[in-house]
Amino acid sequence: MQFCEDQVDFFRTEGWLAVEGFWSEREVAAMRIELERLKTEGKLRNIATEGDGKTYSTTKVNLQLCPMWPHSELFKAMPFAPKVVAAIEALIGAPALLHLDQVFLKPGKQGMGTNWHQDNAYFQIPDPLKGTALWTAVHDATLANGTLNVIPRAFVEPLPHERDGFSDHHIRCWPDETKAIPVEIKAGGAIFFCYGTPHATGANTTETERAGVALHFIHTDQSGVARSGFEPEKRPSLIADAATWDAQVARVLA
Ligand SMILES: O=C(O)CCC(=O)C(=O)O
């Protein structure tokens, strides 16, 4: 999938970009099967706390696995699908590196949102447009099940962050929420948002789960200064590998 100039301009001006149908139905089906396996094997853990950042919640659930790649050949191959490489290079420039991979899964009714933050509060790269998340909607992401909200054009200003009391490790900020855009997107859609864009997700008030797989990428020239993610010397180069991705999708669906 090649982005047109308008899409790239939109990303660089607004700090985010939504693309419906980025992944095929087959690919989404494979992701769901693989997430089910990881859940059944107990690989996802509840990071929701009671407000003190320490005591785990017994009523609210925010399931996370970070990183995913040691546990899943499918998710290990996903960042190198040729359309991902083309999209990332169009948005942040080439050469690029995989920085981090993770999943956020909110079970029906109990699923808790992730509070406002800028990824760059963690990663600290000098140019927030040279890093981007690719957030994949594994299920239809709606207002009711806690889709992603973004604040457009806010990526240039780093906001003060504090420990988020409702997570065992996250930090959060308090942007002007009147400017927030809730981005509803169908399963298989992708939302790209640069490292400076404030974003948050809501609670899942529906009966069914919703998952988002978040892959983070940086331009190679930011790698020496970027914090966290893969160790700097182990950040995989973004080289397209159609054969491995196609084979993994076929294997999981078989
Ligand atoms: O899906 C979510 O709940 C949170 C996503 C997020 O905050 C991120 O990808 O940085």
The ligand as a Gaussian input file, in Angstrom:
#p B3LYP/6-31G(d) Opt

LIG

0 1
 O       -4.755000       0.584000      22.901000
 C       -4.619000       1.188000      23.954000
 O       -5.409000       1.070000      24.872000
 C       -3.473000       2.129000      24.202000
 C       -2.610000       2.386000      23.028000
 C       -1.476000       3.276000      23.358000
 O       -1.528000       4.036000      24.269000
 C       -0.257000       3.240000      22.570000
 O       -0.191000       2.485000      21.582000
 O        0.700000       3.977000      22.918000

